[in-house]
Amino acid sequence: MSNGEQPIFLYKVSPKLYRYIITELETNFHIQPYDVQLEGINKDEGIKLIVRFGENFNHSSEQFFSNEQLENEKLALKEFIAKTGGQCIQVLKDDYFKKMTP
């Protein structure tokens, strides 16, 4: 991370955003909270969101969202969740089939 900033559990950065993302992933993709790790880096102008998924959480998707985008313009956040949800589903399927292949 730049400038020594370490991501922390998103629930500590923004409980409301954490619940929103988890609800969207569960509702639209049937992804359970234990399938993802949500982290964030709080900055004055917004939050850098990091979603980790897959076996050992070795895949990730990240994007910065300004305070304006988080409060008023949910479109960018919804697009990010849709893109990340799709990636997560594919990785979970791939991991499952790797385990099941003899």
Helices and strands as residue ranges (DSSP letters): G 2-4, E 8-9, H 10-13, H 15-29, G 33-35, E 36-43, E 46-53, G 55-57, E 59-66, H 67-71, H 74-100
